Amino acid sequence: MSKAKLLESRHRMKELLNAHFADLGEAAGDPSRKVAWCTSVGPAELLHTFGFEIYHPENHGAMLGATRTANDYIPKANAVGYSPEICSYLTSDVGAFLAGKTCLTAAYGLTEVPKPDILVYNTNQCRDVKDWFAFYARHFDVPLVGIDSPVQVGEVTDELVHSVVPQYKALVAELERVSGRPFDGDRLAEVMEVSARTSELWGQVLATMQHRPSPMTFFDTTIHMAPAVVLRGKPEANDYYELLLAELNDRIAKGFSAVDDERYRIYWDGMPVWGRLRELADFFQEAKASIVVSTYCNSWVFDAFDPKNPFESMSRAFLELFISRSDQAKERIVAELCEEFSVDGIIYHDAKTCPHNSNTRYGLPQRVKKQTGLPFTIIYGDLNDLRCFSDEQAKTNIEAFLEQLEAKAR
């Protein structure tokens, strides 16, 4: 059976992540240093300005899913009142904490998650992140602050941006108090410049998949997006993406195909099935189908970042997040991406515990098909809870979908 082809750059990424988590562990044990927990699409740039070391619980949640340990811990969170219907990142992470376990031990040698001095959320993803962080704020008795963001955002207007900016500015006083440092506007501009470059490079990395054949696939991007999430705002993230981009451009120059004899090009909508990444990657490799674009991995491309207008551009960038947009805006974005990446069809993942990033429940796939003519299929599963995912059913659906693409191509 054909196997997915790994990128050489992964070795450097592993070194960077090892250093990042080692530093987090040291910071958590040093009273002179401060640790902030931040949602993955939250104001990390502002936190870096005050010298916080940043930890992203969503990254931990994804690791629990990828290591297939999430189902060991979800019931422990359910037992203290967290519904099986809510985000399985939340329930697996909280459950692991209640069990006194963390996948950071095996991966990076940390015996526990780094204790926060403050927790900072942005509900542009969903309300769950606020409730998730509230659990830890109560447990550790530390401040919880954040952005309560608009949802179902259509056009991101200047008026909407300016209505949210005061929330970002309101964070400053508490960040000053906890960090013991005064706000430095010049430092924020510097961090924003670094993040803007990270975003630009990550966008260029993803854009290489417009090439036919694609030099990598969605399954690669779910792994290599890690620096754009956990290291955003740090120069080493940019160094990494320059390395990765060079490797991908070299693949293109040599005619390398991530999927042997690439026949189908597919858009993936929604969350990954973290506990089945390897199996699905191998399955699509065998089927000669390349997943070349996803709005999930595009979530860390912030075109609006502008060091000259940090608060306004931060507000705009986070309002433009795909997951928080209206269906009309999503339909337009999906159609544009399908055209840009020469897509043959769309796979929608309906994730049981992630309704906010499952775009199958109100007729969007049918409307996109009417607009683009592209076939689609829906697989039912979850980001972490593998009890919601059937390997056989998913593969049967995808095989039928690929047969449909083959018939259309004749």
Phi and psi in degrees as a GROMACS rama.xvg file:
@    title "Ramachandran Plot"
@    xaxis  label "Phi"
@    yaxis  label "Psi"
@TYPE xy
-67.0024  145.754  SER-2
-117.127  149.62  LYS-3
-61.3069  146.04  ALA-4
-100.656  122.463  LYS-5
-85.493  149.16  LEU-6
-85.9049  140.701  LEU-7
-65.0986  -29.3107  GLU-8
-61.2061  -17.3705  SER-9
-59.1504  -28.5198  ARG-10
-66.3082  -40.0817  HIS-11
-68.8116  -38.6339  ARG-12
-61.1733  -41.0507  MET-13
-61.2482  -40.9761  LYS-14
-61.132  -43.8415  GLU-15
-64.452  -42.2885  LEU-16
-69.3863  -37.2237  LEU-17
-58.5266  -45.0637  ASN-18
-66.2907  -40.3235  ALA-19
-60.9811  -48.7128  HIS-20
-74.243  -30.9667  PHE-21
-62.6643  -41.0216  ALA-22
-66.4936  -39.3581  ASP-23
-61.1805  -43.2746  LEU-24
-62.0639  -40.2667  GLY-25
-67.6656  -41.0978  GLU-26
-63.2272  -39.0347  ALA-27
-65.4973  -22.9693  ALA-28
-100.491  7.66049  GLY-29
-116.493  111.01  ASP-30
-59.9121  -20.6985  PRO-31
-82.8298  -8.006  SER-32
-115.567  154.019  ARG-33
-121.79  142.701  LYS-34
-116.249  130.563  VAL-35
-115.987  135.58  ALA-36
-92.6462  137.884  TRP-37
-139.508  141.947  CYS-38
-67.0415  156.713  THR-39
-66.3862  -27.2435  SER-40
-117.369  51.4706  VAL-41
-114.46  -178.13  GLY-42
-78.4669  60.3289  PRO-43
-59.2392  -34.6335  ALA-44
-60.1529  -41.0516  GLU-45
-66.3815  -37.4702  LEU-46
-67.4886  -40.989  LEU-47
-60.0325  -33.9008  HIS-48
-57.8823  -32.9096  THR-49
-95.4282  7.20829  PHE-50
82.1385  12.4185  GLY-51
-69.4577  142.572  PHE-52
-84.9751  136.382  GLU-53
-112.746  133.386  ILE-54
-120.119  136.224  TYR-55
-114.068  103.503  HIS-56
-58.2166  -28.6148  PRO-57
-63.4397  -34.7978  GLU-58
-61.8723  -41.1455  ASN-59
-64.4616  -41.4145  HIS-60
-60.5855  -43.5908  GLY-61
-64.4556  -37.8882  ALA-62
-64.2179  -39.2874  MET-63
-62.1255  -37.8013  LEU-64
-68.1843  -46.2887  GLY-65
-65.9657  -32.1891  ALA-66
-86.5868  0.540619  THR-67
60.7875  32.9189  ARG-68
-105.458  -6.44395  THR-69
-55.5661  -41.4902  ALA-70
-69.465  -14.4681  ASN-71
-72.4873  -26.1126  ASP-72
-110.362  -25.0204  TYR-73
-53.4662  -43.8972  ILE-74
-60.9519  -27.2454  PRO-75
-69.3641  -35.7055  LYS-76
-72.6541  -37.2429  ALA-77
-59.5108  -37.3493  ASN-78
-66.8504  -23.0866  ALA-79
-102.989  14.6623  VAL-80
111.644  -0.119648  GLY-81
-89.2719  120.59  TYR-82
-62.6767  144.823  SER-83
-63.9822  -13.5252  PRO-84
-85.2851  -15.1378  GLU-85
-90.3971  174.329  ILE-86
-44.3948  122.735  CYS-87
-77.9456  -12.1771  SER-88
-61.0102  -49.7949  TYR-89
-59.2615  -53.7534  LEU-90
-68.6323  -35.2084  THR-91
-71.7473  -38.3095  SER-92
-68.0782  -49.1018  ASP-93
-63.9865  -40.564  VAL-94
-62.3668  -41.277  GLY-95
-63.2646  -40.0919  ALA-96
-63.5959  -42.7979  PHE-97
-64.2395  -29.9864  LEU-98
-83.6277  -6.26156  ALA-99
72.3142  30.9506  GLY-100
-123.591  154.188  LYS-101
-152.028  140.172  THR-102
-73.5014  -7.02921  CYS-103
-67.7639  -20.2938  LEU-104
-66.965  -53.359  THR-105
-68.0083  -36.2076  ALA-106
-80.0597  -41.0576  ALA-107
-134.273  2.18454  TYR-108
82.9309  7.07985  GLY-109
-81.3545  131.097  LEU-110
-79.6869  -17.363  THR-111
-156.151  164.975  GLU-112
-68.6896  148.028  VAL-113
-68.3387  127.775  PRO-114
-63.0098  130.354  LYS-115
-83.1018  150.471  PRO-116
-97.6726  -20.702  ASP-117
-159.896  151.596  ILE-118
-121.722  132.389  LEU-119
-130.09  121.149  VAL-120
-117.332  165.77  TYR-121
-140.303  121.115  ASN-122
-82.7307  15.614  THR-123
-59.9323  -23.7686  ASN-124
-82.5776  -50.2699  GLN-125
-179.526  166.615  CYS-126
-73.2453  -21.8282  ARG-127
-56.3959  -35.856  ASP-128
-63.7732  -33.9079  VAL-129
-68.4154  -44.3657  LYS-130
-66.2571  -36.4616  ASP-131
-59.9589  -51.6699  TRP-132
-67.3823  -30.2294  PHE-133
-63.3898  -33.6115  ALA-134
-57.5799  -46.9312  PHE-135
-74.4368  -32.0387  TYR-136
-61.7112  -41.1197  ALA-137
-67.8269  -43.2159  ARG-138
-65.0045  -47.1068  HIS-139
-90.0485  -7.67003  PHE-140
54.6014  54.1528  ASP-141
-126.578  162.529  VAL-142
-66.5003  145.91  PRO-143
-120.988  118.89  LEU-144
-135.611  162.723  VAL-145
171.528  -167.343  GLY-146
-113.522  122.625  ILE-147
-94.5095  99.5592  ASP-148
-91.2087  149.157  SER-149
-61.6972  151.568  PRO-150
-121.769  169.714  VAL-151
53.6351  46.5805  GLN-152
-78.8173  125.129  VAL-153
-86.4232  -108.996  GLY-154
-74.728  134.376  GLU-155
-86.7581  92.8589  VAL-156
-87.6419  163.44  THR-157
-59.8732  -38.4932  ASP-158
-62.9449  -41.9825  GLU-159
-66.1193  -44.1662  LEU-160
-58.2595  -47.6988  VAL-161
-67.7053  -22.2984  HIS-162
-74.3888  -22.2917  SER-163
-96.7992  -27.6327  VAL-164
-49.4898  -42.9345  VAL-165
-58.1803  -29.6373  PRO-166
-65.9133  -39.534  GLN-167
-66.5643  -43.7193  TYR-168
-66.2147  -30.2962  LYS-169
-68.7165  -18.4635  ALA-170
-70.7644  -23.6226  LEU-171
-58.6738  -46.117  VAL-172
-60.2876  -43.3217  ALA-173
-71.648  -36.0351  GLU-174
-66.5997  -36.1747  LEU-175
-62.3288  -45.2356  GLU-176
-63.9272  -46.8484  ARG-177
-72.1941  -40.0974  VAL-178
-78.6154  -24.8973  SER-179
75.5262  16.5238  GLY-180
-121.495  145.552  ARG-181
-77.7616  153.988  PRO-182
-64.4844  137.192  PHE-183
-126.056  103.025  ASP-184
-61.6688  -35.544  GLY-185
-65.2136  -39.2124  ASP-186
-65.9657  -40.1916  ARG-187
-60.765  -42.1396  LEU-188
-61.3046  -39.4602  ALA-189
-62.9112  -45.9213  GLU-190
-65.0595  -41.5401  VAL-191
-60.7861  -36.8539  MET-192
-64.9552  -41.4416  GLU-193
-63.8013  -45.4495  VAL-194
-65.4699  -37.8926  SER-195
-61.2115  -39.0108  ALA-196
-68.7908  -40.1302  ARG-197
-56.8567  -47.3962  THR-198
-61.2872  -43.532  SER-199
-61.5803  -46.2614  GLU-200
-66.1456  -42.0137  LEU-201
-62.6739  -39.6329  TRP-202
-61.7508  -39.7306  GLY-203
-66.6574  -38.0682  GLN-204
-59.0664  -50.0355  VAL-205
-63.1528  -35.6638  LEU-206
-66.4305  -20.4047  ALA-207
-62.8188  -21.3766  THR-208
-76.7008  -3.70965  MET-209
-69.5989  -22.1134  GLN-210
-69.9904  143.779  HIS-211
-114.282  116.319  ARG-212
-79.0036  157.322  PRO-213
-74.2283  138.043  SER-214
-79.1638  -10.456  PRO-215
-155.033  177.454  MET-216
-130.353  173.65  THR-217
-49.9547  -38.2431  PHE-218
-67.8823  -32.3188  PHE-219
-65.7488  -43.9846  ASP-220
-67.81  -29.5336  THR-221
-63.9875  -26.5381  THR-222
-88.5956  -46.5816  ILE-223
-79.7883  -2.54478  HIS-224
-77.3762  -10.1828  MET-225
-52.6228  -47.632  ALA-226
-61.5395  -33.3273  PRO-227
-66.8356  -22.1804  ALA-228
-92.1524  -59.7082  VAL-229
-87.9262  -18.6522  VAL-230
-113.469  8.6834  LEU-231
-60.0497  130.514  ARG-232
100.471  -5.66518  GLY-233
-113.451  137.848  LYS-234
-58.3254  -29.5234  PRO-235
-64.4035  -25.108  GLU-236
-63.9378  -40.5973  ALA-237
-68.1331  -40.3119  ASN-238
-58.8455  -41.4629  ASP-239
-64.2768  -46.2471  TYR-240
-70.2958  -26.2643  TYR-241
-66.5453  -39.0545  GLU-242
-64.768  -47.547  LEU-243
-63.4189  -42.8064  LEU-244
-62.5982  -39.6596  LEU-245
-62.4939  -41.1579  ALA-246
-64.7606  -41.4122  GLU-247
-67.3589  -41.1396  LEU-248
-65.405  -33.6953  ASN-249
-66.1886  -40.3681  ASP-250
-59.5568  -44.6612  ARG-251
-62.3546  -44.98  ILE-252
-60.975  -31.3824  ALA-253
-91.1989  2.48896  LYS-254
72.822  21.9943  GLY-255
-71.0125  138.884  PHE-256
-118.496  124.438  SER-257
-61.8609  -33.0614  ALA-258
-113.534  121.623  VAL-259
-57.8394  130.367  ASP-260
53.3925  48.4293  ASP-261
-45.5278  121.781  GLU-262
-114.14  -38.0596  ARG-263
-120.915  142.531  TYR-264
-119.408  126.019  ARG-265
-128.255  144.953  ILE-266
-97.8534  132.359  TYR-267
-107.089  122.82  TRP-268
-108.365  130.881  ASP-269
103.784  -167.387  GLY-270
-75.9371  155.138  MET-271
-69.7526  159.905  PRO-272
-95.8791  91.9667  VAL-273
-58.827  -35.85  TRP-274
-79.1855  0.519738  GLY-275
-130.185  21.1134  ARG-276
-58.3537  -49.6099  LEU-277
-65.172  -44.9825  ARG-278
-63.914  -41.7684  GLU-279
-68.5706  -39.3659  LEU-280
-59.7148  -44.5039  ALA-281
-66.8194  -37.2571  ASP-282
-62.1068  -47.5081  PHE-283
-68.8784  -33.1782  PHE-284
-60.4642  -46.755  GLN-285
-63.5801  -33.7193  GLU-286
-84.0093  -0.314935  ALA-287
60.5923  33.6608  LYS-288
-114.986  127.936  ALA-289
-112.287  120.303  SER-290
-84.3612  111.937  ILE-291
-109.523  -4.74724  VAL-292
-158.941  147.516  VAL-293
-155.438  141.258  SER-294
-73.4492  -18.1887  THR-295
-61.9119  -54.1269  TYR-296
-70.9775  -25.992  CYS-297
-70.4422  -9.30817  ASN-298
-62.8331  -17.6708  SER-299
-106.922  26.0604  TRP-300
-105.5  106.253  VAL-301
-110.016  83.5926  PHE-302
-63.5267  -23.2897  ASP-303
-80.7339  -12.6165  ALA-304
-55.0013  128.797  PHE-305
-142.332  109.58  ASP-306
-57.7636  -24.6366  PRO-307
-76.8487  -20.5959  LYS-308
-135.136  68.4414  ASN-309
-62.4028  -47.2263  PRO-310
-68.3887  -44.4565  PHE-311
-65.3476  -43.7104  GLU-312
-72.155  -33.8416  SER-313
-62.2587  -45.2267  MET-314
-60.9589  -45.3474  SER-315
-64.6973  -45.9231  ARG-316
-58.958  -43.5658  ALA-317
-77.062  -22.4092  PHE-318
-74.1861  -26.407  LEU-319
-79.2771  -3.582  GLU-320
-53.2289  129.854  LEU-321
-54.5488  -44.1838  PHE-322
-61.2231  -25.144  ILE-323
-96.1591  3.43923  SER-324
-87.3034  162.045  ARG-325
-70.4477  160.865  SER-326
-60.2426  -38.4325  ASP-327
-60.9667  -43.5718  GLN-328
-65.5719  -40.9358  ALA-329
-63.2879  -42.3265  LYS-330
-58.7687  -42.6697  GLU-331
-64.4678  -44.9931  ARG-332
-64.3134  -44.8894  ILE-333
-61.551  -45.4063  VAL-334
-61.5007  -42.1134  ALA-335
-63.8877  -43.4552  GLU-336
-66.213  -38.6349  LEU-337
-62.0043  -37.6131  CYS-338
-71.1299  -44.7878  GLU-339
-61.9353  -34.5731  GLU-340
-102.818  10.7704  PHE-341
53.2459  53.7541  SER-342
-82.2063  142.371  VAL-343
-94.6753  -23.0404  ASP-344
-172.255  172.812  GLY-345
-126.916  134.22  ILE-346
-108.634  121.779  ILE-347
-101.059  128.291  TYR-348
-99.2337  113.931  HIS-349
-90.2557  101.818  ASP-350
-89.1415  119.746  ALA-351
-50.5954  -46.108  LYS-352
-100.305  12.1905  THR-353
-129.241  68.676  CYS-354
-63.4806  -26.973  PRO-355
-69.0205  -26.0415  HIS-356
-120.204  29.8174  ASN-357
-117.146  111.269  SER-358
-103.295  35.5781  ASN-359
-111.682  -4.3454  THR-360
-97.2251  -7.49645  ARG-361
-132.026  32.1061  TYR-362
83.5006  7.86478  GLY-363
-61.5913  -43.9475  LEU-364
-58.2508  -39.2531  PRO-365
-67.3965  -38.3836  GLN-366
-69.5742  -38.3684  ARG-367
-65.5935  -39.0638  VAL-368
-63.0396  -41.39  LYS-369
-62.4394  -34.9967  LYS-370
-77.8301  -39.8716  GLN-371
-105.205  -22.1904  THR-372
79.0406  5.24322  GLY-373
-83.2458  132.363  LEU-374
-65.0377  158.312  PRO-375
-146.987  162.101  PHE-376
-139.677  162.075  THR-377
-120.382  129.857  ILE-378
-110.893  142.781  ILE-379
-107.412  128.99  TYR-380
-167.956  -137.867  GLY-381
-165.948  162.734  ASP-382
-70.6884  -40.9707  LEU-383
-125.322  -35.0525  ASN-384
-83.4794  98.8959  ASP-385
-72.5922  -7.77322  LEU-386
-66.886  -18.6749  ARG-387
-91.2127  -1.95555  CYS-388
-119.516  129.061  PHE-389
-108.954  116.559  SER-390
-58.7573  -45.9149  ASP-391
-66.8478  -44.0438  GLU-392
-63.8642  -43.2182  GLN-393
-62.4243  -46.6117  ALA-394
-65.5412  -37.1825  LYS-395
-62.486  -44.7446  THR-396
-61.5757  -43.8568  ASN-397
-69.3833  -39.5126  ILE-398
-62.0586  -41.9839  GLU-399
-64.1194  -38.2622  ALA-400
-64.2996  -43.726  PHE-401
-66.5663  -34.279  LEU-402
-63.7995  -36.3281  GLU-403
-64.8764  -41.4899  GLN-404
-64.2058  -39.7998  LEU-405
-63.8254  -43.9583  GLU-406
-63.8324  -38.0699  ALA-407
-66.8789  -32.7732  LYS-408
-74.9184  -18.2732  ALA-409
